[in-house]
Amino acid sequence: GCFEIRGKTLGIVGYGHIGAQVSVLAESMGMKVVYWDVIPKLPMGNATQIPTLNELLAHSDFVSLHVPNLASTKNMIGKEQFAQMKKGSCFLNASRGHVVVIPDLAAALKSEHLRGAYVDVFPTEPGKNGENLFESELRGCPNTLM
């Protein structure tokens, strides 16, 4: 299952330094970039700010999270938000482990509502080699990189 990203829409949640740089890279690969942030931000390149998170989720083929670890971002992406994403879209979390409700992400992947996911951070980070084996509801989910 090859999937070409050129011409697809990347939705960036959190348009700080990292989110803005991701938008530049995505645009250079031929993606349309939309972003949502809690405060108005000037776009890099041709990126477009979207007024609501729900609108961003509904229009994006890929959603990438880049938000800080705050009380307001804890569990900000869960069952409701995954349901609003396009069927067949992909989800990336490279921000903070407590931003995403992991069991809800696993359910969205297993039901095939989401095509795939990349998760770089977890609510409880894995131990060092040889310590506590890593356990997550995402283990065994289709098209998931951890």
C-alpha positions, 0 to 999 in steps of 0.5 A: 500500500504505497501512498503519495503525499504530493497534493494531500493536505497536512493539518498542523496542530500547534504552529510554533517553531517546530510546527512552522518548520514542518509546514515548510518541509511539507510544502516543499514536498508538494503538500497543501498545509493548513494549521490551527493554533490557539493564537493567530500566527503568521504563516510560513510559505503558503500555509493557511490558518484554520479557525477551529481544530474541528475544521482542521481535522475534517479537511486534513489527510494527515494531522501532525501534533506540535503542542506544549505540555499544558493542562489545556492540552492534556487529552486534547485528542481523543475519540471525538476528535478521531471521529472528526478526522477524514476516513483513511487519514493518518495521525502523527504525534511528536509533541507530548505523551499526554496530549492523545488518549492512546486507547482511543487512537488504537480503536480508530486504527483497529476500526480502520477509520484511520489509515495509520499513525506515528507516535513518538511520545507516550504518557509513560515512556518506555524503560531502558533496554532490558528494563520493563518491557514497553506496553501500549494499546498501540502494539499490534495496530495496523500501519503504526510506527512507535 
